[in-house]
Amino acid sequence: MNKPDVKVAETIPKNPTFVTFPCFSIDPAFRRLPAAEQAKGIAEFSRALEQPPAGIQVRAYCSLGLRQDTDFFLWTIAPELAAAQGLARALVQTGLGRYCRTPHNFVAMTRPSQYNPGHIPAFEKGEAPRKYLFLYPFVKTREWYLLPFEKRRQIMRGHMDQGERYPMVRLNTTYSFGLGDQDFVLAFETDQPEAFEDLVQQLRQTESSRYTVRDTPFILGTFCPTPKALVEGLGLG
């Protein structure tokens, strides 16, 4: 087997964690099914969430009433992408899963930050989830990547300085180059949505904002610690 170039080998992340954020919309036809059939489908779906493939962590968020095309979404965390696919297979085979479509699904992984190597995402530090999660894909201009590294680091320092003014908002940055249609997937956690709104408004005024191509869709959800909490949040059962 050919060995990679030494410089390439140095840039490939060692033992990354892979994350996915599948977003689900429930067909209204499911709510019109007989109560017994609904209950069976919900129970199957709940079991699939409670008993995911080995090695995968799953967090669930309810977006009902907060987003027109998403009722709920998951955040899966695993050492391999195969685990996320295994969970997806289990979910689509359930009675509820057969009535779900996936308008969005973001795939990314962890790696050390070029600009802040000491930063560790909150989920990798084992910190408990906060009440709200704000999720969105992020794409920068090609011109950004052609700037000298020191210039980029200087610009990002101003960006990070703004973020540090909001300790009540936690950032989880993951990298999606070649894994999806975006460069990054950003997941902000907070108990204060008003603080996140203010943070985003301030970030629009930083120099780094000049180099943004896309930072939508913004998907907001409330954390559901158990499948039962998710089902109740969705008004099912």
C-alpha positions in Angstrom: 0.0 0.0 0.0 1.4 3.4 -1.0 2.2 5.7 1.9 0.8 9.3 1.9 3.2 12.2 1.5 4.8 13.1 4.9 3.2 16.6 4.9 -0.2 15.1 4.0 0.1 12.6 6.8 0.8 15.4 9.3 -2.5 17.2 8.3 -4.8 14.2 8.4 -6.6 14.2 11.8 -5.8 11.4 14.2 -8.8 9.5 15.6 -11.5 12.1 14.7 -15.0 11.9 16.0 -17.7 11.9 13.4 -21.0 13.7 13.9 -24.3 13.8 11.9 -27.3 16.0 12.3 -30.2 14.4 10.5 -33.3 16.6 10.5 -36.7 14.9 10.3 -40.2 16.1 9.2 -43.1 13.8 10.1 -45.8 13.3 7.4 -49.1 14.5 8.8 -50.6 11.3 7.7 -48.9 9.6 10.6 -51.1 11.5 13.1 -54.2 10.3 11.3 -53.4 6.6 11.7 -55.4 4.6 14.3 -54.1 5.2 17.8 -52.8 1.6 18.2 -50.8 1.8 15.0 -49.3 5.2 16.1 -48.4 3.8 19.5 -46.7 0.8 17.9 -44.7 3.0 15.5 -43.7 5.4 18.3 -42.6 2.5 20.5 -40.4 1.0 17.7 -38.8 4.4 17.1 -38.2 5.0 20.8 -36.5 1.6 21.1 -34.2 2.4 18.2 -33.1 5.6 19.9 -32.7 3.9 23.3 -30.7 1.0 21.8 -28.4 2.5 19.2 -25.4 0.7 17.6 -22.4 0.2 19.9 -20.2 3.3 20.3 -22.6 5.9 19.2 -24.1 8.7 21.4 -27.4 10.2 20.4 -29.0 13.5 21.4 -32.5 14.5 20.3 -33.9 17.9 19.8 -37.5 19.0 19.2 -38.1 21.8 16.6 -41.9 21.6 16.4 -43.2 25.2 16.1 -39.7 26.6 15.6 -38.9 25.5 12.0 -41.3 25.0 9.1 -39.5 22.0 7.5 -38.1 20.2 10.6 -40.1 18.7 13.5 -37.0 17.2 15.2 -33.4 16.4 14.7 -30.7 14.2 16.1 -27.1 14.8 16.9 -25.1 11.6 16.6 -21.5 11.3 17.9 -19.4 8.2 17.0 -15.8 7.2 16.1 -17.0 5.9 12.7 -19.7 7.0 10.2 -20.9 3.4 9.9 -22.5 3.8 13.4 -24.7 6.7 12.2 -25.7 4.7 9.2 -26.7 1.8 11.4 -28.9 4.0 13.5 -30.5 5.5 10.3 -31.3 2.0 9.1 -32.9 1.1 12.4 -35.0 4.3 12.5 -36.4 4.0 8.9 -37.6 0.5 9.6 -39.9 1.7 12.4 -43.5 2.6 12.1 -42.8 6.2 12.8 -39.6 6.3 10.7 -41.5 5.2 7.6 -43.5 8.5 7.9 -40.4 10.7 8.2 -38.5 12.5 5.5 -35.1 14.1 6.0 -35.0 17.7 4.6 -31.5 18.2 5.9 -28.6 16.1 7.1 -25.2 17.5 8.0 -22.1 15.3 8.3 -18.9 16.5 9.8 -16.0 15.5 12.0 -13.7 16.9 14.7 -10.1 18.2 14.1 -7.8 20.7 15.8 -8.5 24.3 15.0 -5.9 26.1 12.9 -6.6 29.3 14.7 -7.2 28.1 18.3 -5.5 24.7 18.7 -6.4 24.5 22.4 -10.2 24.7 21.7 -12.1 21.5 22.5 -15.8 21.3 21.6 -18.1 21.1 24.6 -19.5 17.7 23.5 -16.0 16.2 23.5 -15.3 17.5 27.0 -18.4 15.6 28.3 -20.3 18.8 29.2 -24.0 18.3 29.7 -26.3 19.6 26.9 -28.0 22.9 27.3 -31.6 23.6 26.7 -31.3 25.0 23.2 -29.2 24.0 20.2 -28.7 26.3 17.2 -27.4 24.4 14.2 -26.3 25.6 10.8 -23.9 24.8 8.0 -21.2 27.4 7.2 -19.4 28.1 3.9 -16.6 30.6 3.4 -15.4 32.2 0.1 -12.5 30.6 -1.8 -10.8 34.0 -1.5 -10.6 33.4 2.3 -8.6 30.2 1.9 -6.2 32.1 -0.5 -5.3 34.7 2.2 -2.0 34.3 4.0 -2.4 32.2 7.1 -1.3 35.0 9.5 -3.9 37.3 8.0 -6.6 34.7 8.5 -5.5 34.1 12.0 -5.6 37.8 12.8 -9.2 38.1 11.4 -10.3 35.0 13.3 -8.9 36.5 16.5 -11.4 39.3 16.2 -14.2 36.8 15.5 -13.2 34.7 18.6 -12.9 37.8 20.8 -16.6 38.4 20.1 -17.5 34.9 21.0 -15.6 35.0 24.3 -17.9 37.9 25.4 -20.8 35.4 25.6 -19.8 32.6 28.0 -23.4 31.5 28.2 -23.2 30.4 24.6 -21.1 27.3 23.9 -19.7 26.6 20.4 -19.2 23.2 18.9 -17.3 23.5 15.6 -17.0 20.5 13.3 -15.4 20.2 9.9 -17.2 19.1 6.8 -14.9 19.6 3.8 -15.8 17.0 1.3 -18.2 15.3 3.7 -21.2 17.5 2.7 -22.1 20.7 0.9 -20.5 23.0 3.6 -17.1 23.7 5.0 -18.2 23.6 8.7 -21.2 22.5 10.8 -21.7 24.8 13.8 -23.7 23.8 16.8 -24.2 26.5 19.5 -25.7 25.5 22.9 -27.3 27.9 25.4 -30.0 28.3 27.9 -30.5 31.9 26.7 -31.7 32.2 23.0 -31.6 36.0 23.4 -27.9 35.8 24.0 -27.3 33.8 20.9 -29.3 36.2 18.8 -27.2 39.1 20.1 -24.0 37.2 19.5 -24.9 36.5 15.8 -25.8 40.2 15.3 -22.4 41.2 16.7 -20.6 38.6 14.5 -22.2 40.1 11.4 -20.1 43.2 12.1 -16.7 41.4 12.3 -14.2 41.4 9.3 -14.6 37.6 9.0 -18.2 38.1 8.0 -17.0 39.5 4.7 -15.9 36.0 3.7 -19.2 34.2 4.4 -20.9 32.6 1.4 -23.7 30.8 3.3 -24.7 30.2 6.9 -28.2 28.9 6.4 -30.5 27.1 7.2 -30.5 28.0 10.9 -32.2 25.1 12.7 -33.3 25.6 16.4 -34.3 22.8 18.7 -34.9 22.1 22.4 -33.0 19.3 24.0 -35.0 16.2 24.8 -33.1 14.0 27.3 -35.1 10.8 26.6 -37.2 9.4 23.7 -40.2 9.9 25.9 -39.5 13.6 26.2 -39.1 13.9 22.4 -42.4 12.1 21.8 -44.1 14.4 24.2 -42.5 17.5 22.7 -43.8 16.4 19.3 -47.3 16.0 20.6 -47.4 12.3 19.8 -48.8 9.4 21.8 
